[in-house]
Amino acid sequence: MKSKKKDEQLERMRHSASHIMAEAVQGLFPEAKFGIGPIIENGFYYDFELPRPLTPEDLPIIENKMREIISQDAPFVNEEMNKDEARKLFAAQPYKLELINEIADTSVTIYKQGSFTDLCRGPHLSSTGEVKAFKLTHLAGAYWRGDEKRPMLQRIYGVAFESREELDDYLSWQAEVIKRDHRKLGKELDLFSIHEEIGPGLICWHPRGALIRQIIEDFWKVEHIKRGYDIVYTPHIAKLDLWKTSGHWEFYRDYLFSPMEIEGQHYMLRPMNCLGHILIYKSQLRSYRNLPLRYAELGTVYRYERTGVLYGLARVRGFTQDDAHIFCRPDQVEEEVLEVLNLAQFMMASFGFDEYELLLSTRPEKYAGTVSMWEESTESLKHVLERLNLHYEVDPGEGVFYGPKIDIKLKDALGHVWQGPTIQVDFNLPQRFNVCYIGEDGLEHNVVMIHRTVLGSMERFLACLIEHYGGVFPVWLSPVQTIVIPIADRHIGYTRKIESDFKNEGIRVRVDDRSERMNLKIREAQLEKVPYMLIVGDKEMTSSSVSLRLRNGENLGLETLLHVKSRIRTAIEAKS
């Protein structure tokens, strides 16, 4: 594990590299206007206003200029000056002037190296020559101060490490990240698309992607029914007054789509599924003996996200949550949360995730209900985590407005973290909607609601699966599990019999009887990441067998149909 001192030194190097990059850009574009250049994970960036748009071809030129500056080993010198002096120094730099005017102190700190001077608190290395291995990675546009109404600047990203070996390792990892990008693989594997004609952040599921989703959803339903959940369906729109009563209109208004008027009433696309479940519960009187009640729904919800933050399947405007709400007595809360955690762990293991982080998110600055409610529900979640001996971190102030939550962050094969299962304890909505049960004393008592998902949203979960597996889905999730390839037309009849036989066994199979070369068909099946390829010629047809190839290129040779079916069924049942 790195020492704190080593981490601080690496941060100084990355910050220094951003200034060196800015000096290199200034050398190439003397009229450049400078924004900010902070460090980020693994590297740095700097924002510029330049006389022309940069292209990827400019990056090696800027890198070479940076190497010249590093070779000069110029010292980083800091200086403190009053704000009036700083304004004169940066008179031609409008973005720096804006920052100077916002500084509360009467003086500011600048750093100089070589021909470049920047407004900066530091710290930096002693000299430019101490910067080790670095590379400029890509370009992007960035609004000044993140404000869409302000100028669009050009951002150059770079990475920096203490050694060339570390840099090469990072670049290899980054190449794998790009290779596994779910947006890229989603197009290559024909899983989904997004169309400007429909609108950003709204997904069209293609047959193969829809089939994977159906497999996940069917598995989800079976496992929930086993555990005593009832499947429900609720409307996608509801009267605005309902969302005002719940508090969503007050607390989430910036993320809600505008209401629509229908026959004098205002309706809104639902951002959550919970209110429909509450009304189903309230449709009849409930006794303490009826509890807990567990309602589950694969419910599609709609939330307004700015175009700039939308990202493939991972950040969208319409998505389907694997949602459920448990209505229980206060004395049942801990056991129900415990069972949800057990289910979440089972689901994560079933889909191949064995690394995750747990966060206990506490009361935010803006919240509903009383402090005592929050303390009681937070303690309930904390106690369950400790009962299960699960390591967790406290995430202060990140609970939702109606209650604290447990967030489980999945780690994929590349170490990326994804939002996964969420468990929230809610004393607030039952009070707002008077959600009650008749207790043993014959009186009405408010239920406690547990809001939970065990996968998250179908869209984001599929994005996570695509990148986790690099598109090479386990056999049970592969939209096509087997492809049968006849060598010549005379073998097509035999392939059709195999197709029918495999379908009867519940194996997803396709015959590629196109008049193309066999090697091309095999190559295309590998690109589609089909787990099993069955090649059929004269020898295979006469011996009631096939030649079996795997998607990794391995050729297993002649195998009987019985053995192949058994192999595939075993892989499906093992979810391998």
KETI-252814 format. One record per residue (C-alpha): x, y, z; residue in one letter. Coordinates in Angstrom, 2 decimals. Layout:
{{X,Y,Z},"A"}
...
//
This chain:
{{0.00,0.00,0.00},"M"}
{{1.32,3.46,-0.86},"K"}
{{2.38,5.73,2.00},"S"}
{{0.64,9.05,2.47},"K"}
{{3.92,10.81,1.67},"K"}
{{4.25,8.92,-1.62},"K"}
{{0.65,9.75,-2.55},"D"}
{{1.26,13.43,-1.84},"E"}
{{4.39,13.38,-4.00},"Q"}
{{2.44,11.79,-6.87},"L"}
{{-0.27,14.44,-6.56},"E"}
{{2.38,17.17,-6.69},"R"}
{{3.84,15.59,-9.82},"M"}
{{0.45,15.47,-11.54},"R"}
{{-0.32,19.06,-10.58},"H"}
{{3.09,20.13,-11.85},"S"}
{{2.48,18.24,-15.11},"A"}
{{-0.71,20.26,-15.67},"S"}
{{1.30,23.49,-15.39},"H"}
{{3.96,22.13,-17.74},"I"}
{{1.21,21.25,-20.23},"M"}
{{-0.17,24.78,-19.91},"A"}
{{3.29,26.23,-20.61},"E"}
{{3.60,23.96,-23.66},"A"}
{{0.20,25.14,-24.97},"V"}
{{1.21,28.76,-24.35},"Q"}
{{4.34,28.18,-26.41},"G"}
{{2.27,26.85,-29.30},"L"}
{{-0.63,29.32,-28.90},"F"}
{{0.65,32.60,-27.35},"P"}
{{-2.88,34.06,-27.42},"E"}
{{-4.30,31.21,-25.30},"A"}
{{-6.68,32.03,-22.44},"K"}
{{-6.29,29.74,-19.41},"F"}
{{-9.01,28.24,-17.26},"G"}
{{-8.08,25.81,-14.49},"I"}
{{-5.76,22.78,-14.33},"G"}
{{-6.44,20.50,-11.35},"P"}
{{-5.34,16.96,-10.62},"I"}
{{-7.81,14.10,-11.06},"I"}
{{-7.61,10.35,-10.48},"E"}
{{-4.44,9.06,-12.22},"N"}
{{-3.66,12.39,-13.82},"G"}
{{-4.64,15.96,-14.60},"F"}
{{-6.36,18.25,-17.08},"Y"}
{{-6.28,21.88,-18.12},"Y"}
{{-8.98,24.02,-19.79},"D"}
{{-8.08,26.48,-22.55},"F"}
{{-9.68,29.00,-24.86},"E"}
{{-7.67,28.68,-28.08},"L"}
{{-7.75,30.29,-31.54},"P"}
{{-8.63,26.98,-33.20},"R"}
{{-10.08,23.59,-32.22},"P"}
{{-7.47,21.04,-31.17},"L"}
{{-7.34,17.58,-32.78},"T"}
{{-5.84,14.31,-31.51},"P"}
{{-2.89,15.01,-33.82},"E"}
{{-2.01,18.02,-31.64},"D"}
{{-1.42,15.90,-28.54},"L"}
{{1.99,14.42,-29.57},"P"}
{{3.14,17.94,-30.49},"I"}
{{2.15,19.25,-27.05},"I"}
{{3.79,16.21,-25.42},"E"}
{{7.09,16.90,-27.21},"N"}
{{6.97,20.51,-26.07},"K"}
{{6.36,19.29,-22.51},"M"}
{{9.43,17.03,-22.72},"R"}
{{11.52,20.04,-23.74},"E"}
{{10.28,21.94,-20.68},"I"}
{{10.97,18.96,-18.40},"I"}
{{14.50,18.64,-19.79},"S"}
{{15.19,22.30,-18.86},"Q"}
{{14.62,21.38,-15.18},"D"}
{{13.24,24.85,-14.41},"A"}
{{12.34,25.48,-10.74},"P"}
{{8.76,25.97,-9.58},"F"}
{{8.75,29.30,-7.70},"V"}
{{5.84,30.49,-5.62},"N"}
{{5.11,34.10,-4.74},"E"}
{{2.44,35.92,-2.78},"E"}
{{1.11,39.24,-4.09},"M"}
{{-1.82,41.53,-3.42},"N"}
{{-4.90,41.21,-5.61},"K"}
{{-4.31,44.49,-7.46},"D"}
{{-0.87,43.29,-8.55},"E"}
{{-2.37,39.96,-9.58},"A"}
{{-5.03,41.72,-11.68},"R"}
{{-2.31,43.59,-13.56},"K"}
{{-0.31,40.39,-14.05},"L"}
{{-3.33,38.51,-15.46},"F"}
{{-4.92,41.47,-17.26},"A"}
{{-5.12,39.47,-20.53},"A"}
{{-6.57,36.40,-18.80},"Q"}
{{-10.33,36.90,-18.17},"P"}
{{-10.86,33.52,-16.47},"Y"}
{{-8.00,34.14,-14.03},"K"}
{{-9.38,37.64,-13.29},"L"}
{{-12.74,36.13,-12.44},"E"}
{{-11.08,33.71,-10.00},"L"}
{{-8.99,36.52,-8.43},"I"}
{{-12.12,38.60,-7.84},"N"}
{{-13.77,35.67,-6.02},"E"}
{{-10.88,35.10,-3.60},"I"}
{{-11.81,36.42,-0.16},"A"}
{{-8.23,37.10,0.98},"D"}
{{-6.45,40.34,0.16},"T"}
{{-3.54,38.46,-1.37},"S"}
{{-3.15,35.54,-3.79},"V"}
{{-0.47,32.94,-4.52},"T"}
{{1.10,32.44,-7.92},"I"}
{{3.53,29.82,-9.24},"Y"}
{{6.12,30.38,-11.95},"K"}
{{8.16,27.94,-13.98},"Q"}
{{10.10,28.81,-17.10},"G"}
{{8.00,31.21,-19.19},"S"}
{{4.69,30.35,-17.52},"F"}
{{2.95,31.96,-14.54},"T"}
{{-0.28,30.69,-13.03},"D"}
{{-2.68,31.62,-10.27},"L"}
{{-2.30,28.62,-7.97},"C"}
{{-2.18,27.58,-4.30},"R"}
{{0.19,24.67,-5.10},"G"}
{{1.92,22.61,-3.95},"P"}
{{4.32,21.64,-6.74},"H"}
{{7.55,19.75,-7.22},"L"}
{{10.87,21.54,-6.84},"S"}
{{11.46,21.65,-10.58},"S"}
{{10.03,20.54,-13.92},"T"}
{{12.72,17.88,-14.26},"G"}
{{11.12,15.84,-11.45},"E"}
{{8.08,14.95,-13.59},"V"}
{{8.43,11.29,-14.55},"K"}
{{6.30,9.22,-16.94},"A"}
{{3.31,10.99,-18.49},"F"}
{{1.02,10.91,-21.51},"K"}
{{-1.74,13.14,-22.88},"L"}
{{-4.76,10.92,-23.42},"T"}
{{-7.68,12.78,-24.97},"H"}
{{-9.56,16.02,-25.62},"L"}
{{-12.99,17.15,-24.48},"A"}
{{-15.17,20.23,-24.34},"G"}
{{-15.97,21.78,-20.96},"A"}
{{-18.15,24.78,-20.09},"Y"}
{{-16.37,27.32,-17.94},"W"}
{{-17.35,26.66,-14.31},"R"}
{{-19.62,23.85,-15.54},"G"}
{{-22.25,26.42,-16.64},"D"}
{{-23.91,25.79,-20.00},"E"}
{{-24.41,29.56,-20.40},"K"}
{{-20.66,30.22,-20.14},"R"}
{{-18.02,29.75,-22.87},"P"}
{{-17.09,26.25,-24.00},"M"}
{{-13.38,25.64,-23.38},"L"}
{{-11.11,22.92,-24.72},"Q"}
{{-9.92,20.44,-22.12},"R"}
{{-6.76,18.36,-22.48},"I"}
{{-6.50,15.28,-20.26},"Y"}
{{-3.26,13.60,-19.25},"G"}
{{-1.98,10.89,-16.91},"V"}
{{1.26,10.75,-14.95},"A"}
{{3.02,8.06,-12.93},"F"}
{{6.28,7.55,-11.09},"E"}
{{7.64,5.05,-13.61},"S"}
{{7.27,4.06,-17.25},"R"}
{{6.18,0.60,-16.15},"E"}
{{3.27,2.03,-14.14},"E"}
{{2.30,4.23,-17.06},"L"}
{{2.38,1.29,-19.49},"D"}
{{0.27,-0.80,-17.10},"D"}
{{-2.27,1.99,-16.86},"Y"}
{{-2.40,2.49,-20.63},"L"}
{{-2.93,-1.27,-21.13},"S"}
{{-5.76,-1.19,-18.59},"W"}
{{-7.25,1.88,-20.27},"Q"}
{{-7.15,0.11,-23.65},"A"}
{{-9.15,-2.73,-22.09},"E"}
{{-11.62,-0.19,-20.66},"V"}
{{-12.17,1.23,-24.14},"I"}
{{-12.51,-2.26,-25.59},"K"}
{{-15.18,-3.13,-23.00},"R"}
{{-17.12,0.14,-23.22},"D"}
{{-20.78,-0.89,-23.14},"H"}
{{-21.70,1.75,-25.73},"R"}
{{-19.19,0.29,-28.20},"K"}
{{-20.07,-3.36,-27.46},"L"}
{{-23.78,-2.57,-27.40},"G"}
{{-23.52,-1.48,-31.02},"K"}
{{-21.19,-4.31,-32.10},"E"}
{{-23.39,-6.99,-30.45},"L"}
{{-26.62,-5.31,-31.64},"D"}
{{-28.06,-4.97,-28.12},"L"}
{{-29.55,-1.45,-27.95},"F"}
{{-29.61,1.97,-29.58},"S"}
{{-30.45,5.59,-28.76},"I"}
{{-32.13,7.78,-31.38},"H"}
{{-32.22,11.55,-31.59},"E"}
{{-35.69,11.24,-33.16},"E"}
{{-36.96,9.73,-29.87},"I"}
{{-34.76,11.77,-27.55},"G"}
{{-31.52,11.49,-25.57},"P"}
{{-31.37,9.09,-22.63},"G"}
{{-34.25,6.95,-23.95},"L"}
{{-33.32,3.38,-24.91},"I"}
{{-34.49,1.14,-27.75},"C"}
{{-33.80,-2.49,-26.85},"W"}
{{-32.90,-4.63,-29.87},"H"}
{{-33.94,-8.32,-29.96},"P"}
{{-30.67,-9.63,-28.49},"R"}
{{-30.50,-7.01,-25.75},"G"}
{{-34.19,-7.47,-25.00},"A"}
{{-33.66,-11.24,-24.70},"L"}
{{-30.84,-10.76,-22.16},"I"}
{{-33.09,-8.38,-20.24},"R"}
{{-35.95,-10.90,-20.33},"Q"}
{{-33.67,-13.67,-18.99},"I"}
{{-32.58,-11.39,-16.12},"I"}
{{-36.15,-10.33,-15.36},"E"}
{{-37.51,-13.90,-15.46},"D"}
{{-34.77,-15.02,-13.06},"F"}
{{-35.54,-12.03,-10.83},"W"}
{{-39.27,-12.83,-10.72},"K"}
{{-38.75,-16.51,-9.89},"V"}
{{-36.37,-15.69,-7.03},"E"}
{{-38.71,-13.05,-5.60},"H"}
{{-41.77,-15.28,-5.69},"I"}
{{-39.73,-17.94,-3.85},"K"}
{{-39.08,-15.39,-1.10},"R"}
{{-42.67,-14.33,-0.55},"G"}
{{-42.92,-11.27,-2.81},"Y"}
{{-46.08,-10.49,-4.77},"D"}
{{-45.59,-9.10,-8.27},"I"}
{{-47.59,-5.90,-8.97},"V"}
{{-47.94,-3.38,-11.81},"Y"}
{{-48.71,0.33,-11.39},"T"}
{{-49.30,3.24,-13.84},"P"}
{{-46.50,5.28,-15.40},"H"}
{{-48.29,8.59,-14.69},"I"}
{{-50.17,9.89,-11.68},"A"}
{{-51.80,13.14,-10.53},"K"}
{{-49.34,15.80,-9.47},"L"}
{{-51.00,16.12,-6.05},"D"}
{{-49.80,12.62,-5.18},"L"}
{{-46.16,13.68,-5.68},"W"}
{{-46.74,16.84,-3.65},"K"}
{{-48.08,14.78,-0.74},"T"}
{{-45.11,12.41,-0.92},"S"}
{{-42.55,15.23,-0.91},"G"}
{{-41.00,14.27,-4.25},"H"}
{{-42.25,17.53,-5.80},"W"}
{{-40.57,19.51,-3.02},"E"}
{{-37.32,17.56,-2.72},"F"}
{{-36.74,16.24,-6.29},"Y"}
{{-38.36,18.91,-8.43},"R"}
{{-35.21,19.55,-10.49},"D"}
{{-35.20,15.88,-11.57},"Y"}
{{-38.89,15.59,-12.48},"L"}
{{-40.40,16.03,-15.92},"F"}
{{-42.86,18.89,-16.26},"S"}
{{-46.49,18.08,-15.42},"P"}
{{-49.06,17.70,-18.19},"M"}
{{-52.65,18.85,-18.05},"E"}
{{-55.41,16.32,-18.76},"I"}
{{-59.06,17.40,-18.41},"E"}
{{-58.14,20.14,-15.96},"G"}
{{-55.97,17.88,-13.79},"Q"}
{{-52.18,17.97,-13.67},"H"}
{{-50.41,14.62,-14.13},"Y"}
{{-46.73,13.72,-14.02},"M"}
{{-44.50,10.91,-15.28},"L"}
{{-43.56,8.88,-12.23},"R"}
{{-40.00,9.23,-10.90},"P"}
{{-40.58,6.39,-8.38},"M"}
{{-42.77,3.29,-8.05},"N"}
{{-43.40,3.53,-4.30},"C"}
{{-46.64,5.55,-4.33},"L"}
{{-48.55,3.03,-6.43},"G"}
{{-47.49,0.31,-4.00},"H"}
{{-48.69,2.42,-1.08},"I"}
{{-52.12,2.80,-2.68},"L"}
{{-52.34,-0.96,-3.34},"I"}
{{-51.59,-1.54,0.36},"Y"}
{{-54.22,1.02,1.39},"K"}
{{-56.89,-0.55,-0.82},"S"}
{{-58.01,-2.64,2.17},"Q"}
{{-57.64,-2.80,5.94},"L"}
{{-54.51,-4.66,7.09},"R"}
{{-53.91,-6.48,10.35},"S"}
{{-50.62,-6.97,12.15},"Y"}
{{-51.07,-10.64,11.24},"R"}
{{-50.89,-9.74,7.49},"N"}
{{-47.42,-8.22,7.81},"L"}
{{-44.93,-8.16,6.28},"P"}
{{-46.34,-7.57,2.78},"L"}
{{-43.77,-7.48,0.00},"R"}
{{-44.72,-5.89,-3.34},"Y"}
{{-42.25,-6.16,-6.23},"A"}
{{-42.40,-4.48,-9.63},"E"}
{{-40.12,-4.09,-12.61},"L"}
{{-41.33,-0.52,-12.86},"G"}
{{-40.25,2.00,-15.48},"T"}
{{-39.64,5.50,-14.12},"V"}
{{-38.66,8.81,-15.68},"Y"}
{{-36.25,11.42,-14.37},"R"}
{{-34.93,14.55,-15.99},"Y"}
{{-31.17,14.43,-16.43},"E"}
{{-29.22,17.11,-18.27},"R"}
{{-28.01,16.01,-21.68},"T"}
{{-24.39,16.53,-20.65},"G"}
{{-24.53,13.82,-17.96},"V"}
{{-26.32,11.15,-20.02},"L"}
{{-24.08,8.14,-20.67},"Y"}
{{-25.18,5.15,-22.75},"G"}
{{-27.23,2.77,-20.59},"L"}
{{-25.56,3.94,-17.39},"A"}
{{-27.26,7.35,-17.11},"R"}
{{-30.62,7.70,-18.84},"V"}
{{-33.96,9.51,-18.58},"R"}
{{-36.23,6.48,-18.65},"G"}
{{-35.26,3.27,-16.85},"F"}
{{-36.77,0.18,-15.28},"T"}
{{-36.01,-0.47,-11.62},"Q"}
{{-36.17,-3.91,-10.07},"D"}
{{-38.15,-2.26,-7.33},"D"}
{{-39.86,-3.61,-4.23},"A"}
{{-41.49,-2.20,-1.12},"H"}
{{-41.91,-4.09,2.12},"I"}
{{-44.62,-3.00,4.53},"F"}
{{-43.84,-4.25,8.01},"C"}
{{-44.13,-3.64,11.72},"R"}
{{-41.26,-1.87,13.53},"P"}
{{-40.28,-5.15,15.21},"D"}
{{-39.90,-6.80,11.77},"Q"}
{{-37.57,-4.21,10.21},"V"}
{{-34.24,-5.80,11.04},"E"}
{{-35.20,-9.28,9.89},"E"}
{{-36.59,-7.92,6.63},"E"}
{{-33.46,-5.86,5.96},"V"}
{{-31.36,-8.94,6.75},"L"}
{{-33.33,-11.01,4.21},"E"}
{{-32.96,-8.28,1.58},"V"}
{{-29.20,-8.26,2.11},"L"}
{{-29.12,-12.05,1.75},"N"}
{{-31.10,-11.81,-1.48},"L"}
{{-28.83,-9.03,-2.77},"A"}
{{-25.74,-11.15,-2.09},"Q"}
{{-27.35,-14.14,-3.84},"F"}
{{-28.22,-12.04,-6.90},"M"}
{{-24.73,-10.51,-7.10},"M"}
{{-23.10,-13.94,-6.89},"A"}
{{-25.48,-15.31,-9.56},"S"}
{{-24.32,-12.64,-12.00},"F"}
{{-20.63,-13.10,-11.22},"G"}
{{-19.90,-10.21,-8.85},"F"}
{{-17.80,-11.18,-5.86},"D"}
{{-16.37,-7.76,-5.00},"E"}
{{-18.43,-4.88,-3.69},"Y"}
{{-18.43,-2.01,-1.22},"E"}
{{-21.15,-1.22,1.34},"L"}
{{-22.05,2.33,2.33},"L"}
{{-24.42,3.41,5.11},"L"}
{{-25.85,6.74,3.94},"S"}
{{-27.10,9.03,6.70},"T"}
{{-29.43,12.03,7.07},"R"}
{{-28.98,14.72,4.39},"P"}
{{-29.16,18.45,5.02},"E"}
{{-32.65,18.60,3.52},"K"}
{{-34.84,15.82,4.92},"Y"}
{{-38.38,14.88,5.86},"A"}
{{-39.53,13.48,9.20},"G"}
{{-37.98,13.91,12.64},"T"}
{{-34.41,13.46,13.84},"V"}
{{-35.56,10.63,16.15},"S"}
{{-37.07,8.77,13.16},"M"}
{{-33.79,9.08,11.31},"W"}
{{-31.73,7.92,14.26},"E"}
{{-33.98,4.89,14.84},"E"}
{{-33.94,3.79,11.18},"S"}
{{-30.19,4.41,10.82},"T"}
{{-29.51,2.27,13.89},"E"}
{{-31.67,-0.52,12.44},"S"}
{{-29.57,-0.62,9.25},"L"}
{{-26.32,-0.39,11.19},"K"}
{{-27.31,-3.25,13.49},"H"}
{{-28.13,-5.58,10.58},"V"}
{{-24.79,-4.87,8.89},"L"}
{{-23.02,-5.66,12.14},"E"}
{{-25.09,-8.83,12.69},"R"}
{{-23.95,-10.08,9.29},"L"}
{{-20.39,-9.01,10.07},"N"}
{{-20.27,-6.93,6.87},"L"}
{{-17.62,-4.24,6.53},"H"}
{{-19.15,-0.88,5.62},"Y"}
{{-18.29,2.80,5.46},"E"}
{{-20.53,5.63,6.62},"V"}
{{-21.47,8.04,3.80},"D"}
{{-22.52,11.17,5.74},"P"}
{{-25.49,13.13,4.44},"G"}
{{-26.13,10.90,1.40},"E"}
{{-29.44,9.35,2.49},"G"}
{{-32.58,10.09,0.47},"V"}
{{-34.93,12.74,1.86},"F"}
{{-37.27,10.20,3.48},"Y"}
{{-34.75,7.89,5.14},"G"}
{{-31.25,6.42,5.47},"P"}
{{-30.04,3.69,3.15},"K"}
{{-27.51,0.96,2.52},"I"}
{{-25.85,1.30,-0.87},"D"}
{{-23.93,-1.61,-2.37},"I"}
{{-21.40,-0.65,-5.03},"K"}
{{-20.45,-3.45,-7.42},"L"}
{{-16.88,-3.79,-8.66},"K"}
{{-16.54,-5.10,-12.20},"D"}
{{-13.63,-7.06,-13.65},"A"}
{{-11.70,-3.84,-14.36},"L"}
{{-12.25,-2.41,-10.88},"G"}
{{-14.92,0.10,-11.94},"H"}
{{-17.55,0.75,-9.29},"V"}
{{-21.26,0.63,-10.21},"W"}
{{-24.35,1.46,-8.18},"Q"}
{{-25.97,-1.85,-7.26},"G"}
{{-28.49,-2.89,-4.59},"P"}
{{-30.05,-0.20,-2.39},"T"}
{{-32.01,-0.67,0.84},"I"}
{{-33.86,2.26,2.44},"Q"}
{{-35.85,2.36,5.69},"V"}
{{-38.73,4.85,5.57},"D"}
{{-40.84,6.10,8.50},"F"}
{{-41.83,9.25,6.60},"N"}
{{-44.09,8.18,3.69},"L"}
{{-46.25,5.95,5.94},"P"}
{{-47.00,9.05,8.03},"Q"}
{{-47.64,11.30,5.03},"R"}
{{-50.08,8.78,3.52},"F"}
{{-51.37,7.35,6.81},"N"}
{{-50.25,3.82,5.88},"V"}
{{-51.45,1.79,8.87},"C"}
{{-52.19,-1.65,10.23},"Y"}
{{-54.44,-2.73,13.08},"I"}
{{-52.25,-3.85,15.96},"G"}
{{-52.90,-6.46,18.64},"E"}
{{-54.33,-3.62,20.75},"D"}
{{-57.02,-2.97,18.12},"G"}
{{-55.55,0.47,17.31},"L"}
{{-54.04,1.86,14.11},"E"}
{{-50.25,1.99,13.86},"H"}
{{-48.05,3.28,11.04},"N"}
{{-46.16,0.63,9.11},"V"}
{{-42.47,0.95,8.34},"V"}
{{-41.65,0.86,4.61},"M"}
{{-38.48,-0.67,3.24},"I"}
{{-37.65,0.51,-0.28},"H"}
{{-35.16,-1.75,-2.05},"R"}
{{-33.62,-2.84,-5.30},"T"}
{{-31.28,-5.81,-5.66},"V"}
{{-29.97,-5.05,-9.16},"L"}
{{-30.68,-1.34,-9.60},"G"}
{{-32.01,-0.41,-13.02},"S"}
{{-32.14,-2.86,-15.91},"M"}
{{-30.34,-0.33,-18.12},"E"}
{{-27.45,0.36,-15.79},"R"}
{{-27.19,-3.28,-14.73},"F"}
{{-26.84,-4.42,-18.35},"L"}
{{-24.18,-1.75,-18.92},"A"}
{{-22.34,-3.14,-15.90},"C"}
{{-22.70,-6.74,-17.15},"L"}
{{-21.44,-5.84,-20.63},"I"}
{{-18.29,-4.21,-19.25},"E"}
{{-17.77,-6.82,-16.52},"H"}
{{-17.76,-9.64,-19.08},"Y"}
{{-16.45,-7.63,-22.04},"G"}
{{-19.56,-8.81,-23.94},"G"}
{{-18.57,-12.46,-23.37},"V"}
{{-21.68,-13.26,-21.37},"F"}
{{-21.98,-16.45,-19.34},"P"}
{{-23.77,-19.17,-21.29},"V"}
{{-27.05,-18.71,-19.37},"W"}
{{-27.18,-15.02,-20.38},"L"}
{{-25.94,-15.34,-23.97},"S"}
{{-28.76,-14.41,-26.39},"P"}
{{-27.52,-17.12,-28.79},"V"}
{{-25.93,-20.03,-26.95},"Q"}
{{-25.18,-22.25,-29.94},"T"}
{{-24.74,-21.71,-33.65},"I"}
{{-24.83,-24.63,-36.09},"V"}
{{-22.75,-24.18,-39.25},"I"}
{{-23.27,-26.56,-42.22},"P"}
{{-20.25,-26.91,-44.49},"I"}
{{-22.38,-27.48,-47.63},"A"}
{{-26.04,-27.27,-48.61},"D"}
{{-26.41,-31.08,-48.33},"R"}
{{-25.79,-30.75,-44.59},"H"}
{{-28.58,-28.22,-43.95},"I"}
{{-31.26,-30.87,-43.28},"G"}
{{-29.11,-32.37,-40.50},"Y"}
{{-28.47,-28.92,-38.98},"T"}
{{-32.22,-28.28,-38.87},"R"}
{{-32.74,-31.51,-36.92},"K"}
{{-30.05,-30.39,-34.46},"I"}
{{-31.75,-27.00,-34.18},"E"}
{{-35.11,-28.59,-33.36},"S"}
{{-33.53,-31.01,-30.88},"D"}
{{-31.64,-28.25,-29.04},"F"}
{{-34.68,-25.96,-28.91},"K"}
{{-36.66,-28.78,-27.29},"N"}
{{-33.90,-28.91,-24.65},"E"}
{{-34.32,-25.18,-23.96},"G"}
{{-31.05,-24.25,-25.65},"I"}
{{-31.03,-21.03,-27.69},"R"}
{{-29.72,-22.10,-31.10},"V"}
{{-29.37,-20.63,-34.57},"R"}
{{-28.43,-22.19,-37.92},"V"}
{{-26.13,-20.19,-40.20},"D"}
{{-27.01,-21.61,-43.60},"D"}
{{-25.82,-18.61,-45.62},"R"}
{{-23.79,-19.33,-48.75},"S"}
{{-20.59,-17.99,-47.18},"E"}
{{-17.27,-19.68,-46.43},"R"}
{{-17.22,-21.77,-43.25},"M"}
{{-14.23,-19.85,-41.82},"N"}
{{-16.07,-16.55,-42.28},"L"}
{{-19.11,-17.92,-40.44},"K"}
{{-16.90,-19.14,-37.58},"I"}
{{-15.16,-15.76,-37.38},"R"}
{{-18.46,-13.88,-37.30},"E"}
{{-19.83,-16.20,-34.59},"A"}
{{-16.71,-15.47,-32.52},"Q"}
{{-17.22,-11.73,-32.99},"L"}
{{-20.82,-12.21,-31.81},"E"}
{{-19.33,-14.04,-28.81},"K"}
{{-21.54,-17.11,-29.30},"V"}
{{-20.34,-19.69,-26.72},"P"}
{{-20.57,-22.84,-28.90},"Y"}
{{-20.13,-23.39,-32.64},"M"}
{{-21.18,-26.75,-34.05},"L"}
{{-19.63,-27.51,-37.45},"I"}
{{-21.42,-30.12,-39.56},"V"}
{{-20.01,-31.95,-42.60},"G"}
{{-20.20,-35.46,-44.10},"D"}
{{-18.25,-37.09,-41.26},"K"}
{{-20.39,-35.46,-38.58},"E"}
{{-23.66,-36.25,-40.36},"M"}
{{-22.88,-39.95,-40.80},"T"}
{{-21.79,-40.35,-37.14},"S"}
{{-24.62,-38.26,-35.58},"S"}
{{-22.04,-35.90,-34.11},"S"}
{{-20.63,-32.39,-34.58},"V"}
{{-17.23,-30.72,-34.55},"S"}
{{-17.28,-28.41,-31.51},"L"}
{{-15.55,-25.04,-31.36},"R"}
{{-15.62,-22.54,-28.51},"L"}
{{-15.78,-18.76,-28.85},"R"}
{{-12.22,-18.42,-27.51},"N"}
{{-11.01,-20.22,-30.65},"G"}
{{-10.48,-23.62,-29.02},"E"}
{{-11.32,-26.55,-31.33},"N"}
{{-12.55,-29.55,-29.30},"L"}
{{-13.03,-31.76,-32.34},"G"}
{{-15.67,-34.44,-32.89},"L"}
{{-18.25,-34.87,-30.10},"E"}
{{-21.60,-36.65,-29.95},"T"}
{{-24.74,-34.55,-29.85},"L"}
{{-25.63,-36.06,-26.47},"L"}
{{-22.30,-34.96,-24.99},"H"}
{{-22.56,-31.45,-26.47},"V"}
{{-26.09,-30.98,-25.12},"K"}
{{-24.97,-32.18,-21.71},"S"}
{{-22.00,-29.77,-21.76},"R"}
{{-24.24,-26.81,-22.64},"I"}
{{-26.97,-27.71,-20.14},"R"}
{{-24.35,-28.01,-17.37},"T"}
{{-22.96,-24.57,-18.20},"A"}
{{-26.45,-23.04,-18.25},"I"}
{{-27.49,-24.56,-14.93},"E"}
{{-24.20,-23.58,-13.28},"A"}
{{-24.62,-20.01,-14.62},"K"}
{{-21.03,-20.27,-15.81},"S"}
//
